[in-house]
Amino acid sequence: MFSEARGQLNNSKSTFSEKANDSFGNSIVKEVYKPFESDLQMMDIVWDEAEARKMEIMAILLELRTIL
């Protein structure tokens, strides 16, 4: 779900790192880009879990409709 955003963030980080290849640039990568990457990864995990739950709920609803 978040692969496009992850790709754009990675491209931005690479471009920034090339242009600001010093201690300031490295600190920005460490303190800004890395947390964003972690957040995107967590959102991707949560999205997958939500999709699995959605499928479980849909299966239960189908079962309930069959019973009724």
Sequence and secondary structure as in RCSB ss.txt:
>XXXX:A:sequence
MFSEARGQLNNSKSTFSEKANDSFGNSIVKEVYKPFESDLQMMDIVWDEAEARKMEIMAILLELRTIL
>XXXX:A:secstr
  HHHHHHHHHHHHHHHHH  SHHHHHHIIIIIHHHHHHHHHHHHHHHHHHHHHHHHHHHHHHHHHH 
